[in-house]
Amino acid sequence: MLNQVTLVGNLGQDPELKYTTSGKATTTLSLATSEKWVGKDGQMQEKTEWHRVVLWEKMAENAAKYLRKGSMVLFVGKNATRCWEDQQGVKKYTTEIIAKEMKFIGGNQQGQQNHAPAQQARPQGQALAPQTNHPAQQQGFTPNPAPVAVDATPNLDTIPF
């Protein structure tokens, strides 16, 4: 089974860094993704979806340090649903993207570049807080990667169940 989400969008607000009682850094972001198409009437249509993205530890700290409302960013992670009871005992649910990878793409929606203090500056397009030490991730990010072919026919001998 595979639970992987890849999103490219713009932040709806500045990241707010928080810490758990055990001292782990975390932040929850609102990410807007949009799609555009020409409707049957010939008019341009647009739909925006909002996603809750949860970041932990170094990735959360880097987001708070480098990203601002409007920043375009790529997230790779997994889809997760949490359940809890509110003060009245009513069950509540939320679906979130738990980010495993975050990459800065460019300026904000108005085309302006994000400005970090000089001691925190880094080259345009450099990856932020990869969760692995894979050499390709250390090389930076190419915003328009080539499509990857996926074999739709699995090899049944390799499935672990």
N, C-alpha and C positions, 0 to 999 in steps of 0.2 A: 504494500500500500504506500501511497505517496501523499503527503500533505505538505505542499510547497506553494508559496505565494510570492509573486514578483510584482511589485508596484512601482511606478514612476509617477510622481505627482508633486504638488506644491503644498507646503505647510500652511495650515489655516491660522496658526498662532505661533508665537515664540515658544520654544521648549521651556518647560519649568522643571528644573532638576529637584528631585526629592530623594530622601534616604529612608530606607526601612529601619525598623527598630534594631535590626542586626547590623546596620551600617552599609547595606548595599545601595548603590546609586540606581535610580530608576527615573524614567520620564515617560509620559504617555503623550503621543502626538496626534493631531488631527491632520490627515493627509487627503487632499482632494485630487481625484483623477477625473479626467474628462474625455469624452469621445464626441466627435463631430461627424455629421453626415448630412447629405442632401435628402430632404423629405420628398414624399410623393408629389407635393405641391411645388417642388423646385426650390423651396426655401431652406437655408442652412439651419440645421437643428443641432443642439448641444445638450448633453446630459452630464451632470457632475455627480460623482459618488464620493461619499466621505468615509474614510477608514480610520479606525483607532489602531495606532501602532504603538506597541510597548517595547521600550529599550531598557537594557540592564547594564549595570556596571560601567566599564570604560566607554562603551558605545553611548550610553546615556550621558555621560560627562562630555564626550566629544560633541554630541548633538547640542547640548546647552552652550557649549563654547563657540561653535562655528555656525550653527543654523539659526535663522530668523524667519518670521512670518513671510511667506512668499518664496522661500528657498525651494529650489527643485532638487529632489533627492530620490534615489532608488533604494528600495528595501527588498530584501529577500528574507523570507521567514516562513512561519507556519501559522495556519488558521487555528484559533483556539476559542472555545466558548467557556465562560465562567458562570457559575451559579452561586447565589448567596441569598440570604433572607434579610429584608429590611427591618426597621424597628417595629413595624406592625406585623411581622411574621410572613409577609408576602414574598414568594420566591421571585427573584429578579435574575435576568440573564443578560450577558453582553458577549458579543463576538469581537475578538481582537486579532491583530497580526502580531505575533511574538517575533521580533526581528532577530535574525542571526547575522545579517550583513547589512551595512549601510554605506552608500556611496554618494558623495556630493556630485551633483551634475553641473550646476552653473548658477547664474544670477537668479534673482527673484522674478516674480511675474512681470514686473515693470522693466525687466531687462537690466536692472542694476546689479552689480556684483555685491556679494556679502563682504563686509569689512570686519576682519578680526584684528585685534591688536598686533603690532609688528612682531612681538616675540612669539605670537601664535600663528603667524601667517604660514601658509603652505602652498605649494604649486597648484594651479587650477586643475581640477579633475583628479586629484590624488584621493585614494580610497581612505575612508575613515574607519578605524576600529574593526578590521576584519576579525572574525572569530577563529580563523585558522591561519596558519603560517604558510599557506600555499604560495609558491613563487609568483604565480600569475596575478594574485591579488596585490602583491607588493609592487607590481609594475604600473599600477594606476588603473583607470577605468576608461574604456572607450564607449561613449554614449550610444553609438549605433553598431552593436555587435552583429556579426553575420548570423543569419538564422541557423539553428542547429536542427539537423534532421533527427527525428525520433522514429525508431522502428516500432510500429503499432502492433507487431506480432511478437509477444513475449516468448522466450525460450522456456517452455514448461519444465525442462529439466533443472533450471536454475532457481525456480521459485521455492522458497524455504518452507513451504507447508504442504 
